[in-house]
Amino acid sequence: MTDYSKKGTRCRTVQFVRSVEGDLPRYSQGTILYEMENLERHLVLVDWDRGFKIPVFPHEIEICCGESLQQL
């Protein structure tokens, strides 16, 4: 299942995330492309401002809504 309802929403990491493409320090920002279920895991694919696209777990990011932030 692929969910595009949050496509275009800005987000940032709430913790350090290590990936094959590169490291994402805390507060790295990006734009959500879509959410998906894969092998019974919920993942969010994000186009990071650092120049790569990688999936993260929802607990690793928070939505940026102007001044207010909320956990995804």
C-alpha positions as CSV (number, residue, x, y, z in Angstrom):
1,M,0.0,0.0,0.0
2,T,1.3,3.4,-1.0
3,D,-0.2,6.6,0.6
4,Y,0.4,10.0,-1.0
5,S,-1.7,12.0,1.4
6,K,1.4,13.7,3.0
7,K,3.2,14.2,-0.3
8,G,5.0,17.6,-0.4
9,T,4.9,18.0,3.4
10,R,8.2,19.1,5.0
11,C,9.7,17.1,7.8
12,R,12.9,16.8,9.8
13,T,14.7,14.1,11.7
14,V,14.4,13.8,15.4
15,Q,17.5,11.7,15.8
16,F,20.6,10.8,13.9
17,V,19.8,8.4,11.0
18,R,22.5,6.4,9.2
19,S,21.9,5.1,5.7
20,V,23.7,3.7,2.7
21,E,23.3,7.0,0.9
22,G,24.7,9.1,3.7
23,D,24.1,10.2,7.3
24,L,21.3,12.4,8.4
25,P,22.1,14.4,11.5
26,R,19.3,15.4,13.9
27,Y,17.1,18.2,12.4
28,S,18.0,17.3,8.8
29,Q,15.1,18.5,6.6
30,G,13.4,17.0,3.6
31,T,10.1,16.6,1.7
32,I,7.8,13.6,2.1
33,L,7.2,11.7,-1.2
34,Y,4.9,9.0,0.1
35,E,4.3,6.5,2.9
36,M,4.3,2.7,2.4
37,E,4.0,-0.7,4.0
38,N,6.9,-3.0,3.3
39,L,7.4,-6.4,5.0
40,E,4.8,-5.4,7.6
41,R,6.8,-2.2,8.4
42,H,5.5,1.4,7.9
43,L,8.1,3.5,6.1
44,V,8.1,7.1,4.8
45,L,10.1,7.9,1.6
46,V,11.7,11.4,1.9
47,D,13.5,13.5,-0.6
48,W,16.2,14.9,1.7
49,D,17.7,18.4,1.2
50,R,21.1,16.7,1.3
51,G,20.5,15.4,-2.2
52,F,19.2,11.8,-1.7
53,K,16.0,9.9,-1.3
54,I,15.8,7.3,1.5
55,P,12.9,5.7,3.5
56,V,12.8,6.3,7.2
57,F,10.6,5.0,10.0
58,P,7.9,7.4,11.2
59,H,9.4,7.6,14.7
60,E,12.6,9.0,13.2
61,I,10.9,12.2,11.8
62,E,8.5,14.9,12.7
63,I,6.3,17.1,10.4
64,C,7.3,20.7,10.0
65,C,4.2,22.9,10.1
66,G,5.6,26.5,10.4
67,E,6.3,27.0,14.0
68,S,4.6,23.9,15.4
69,L,6.0,20.4,15.0
70,Q,4.3,17.1,15.5
71,Q,5.5,13.5,15.5
72,L,4.3,11.5,12.4
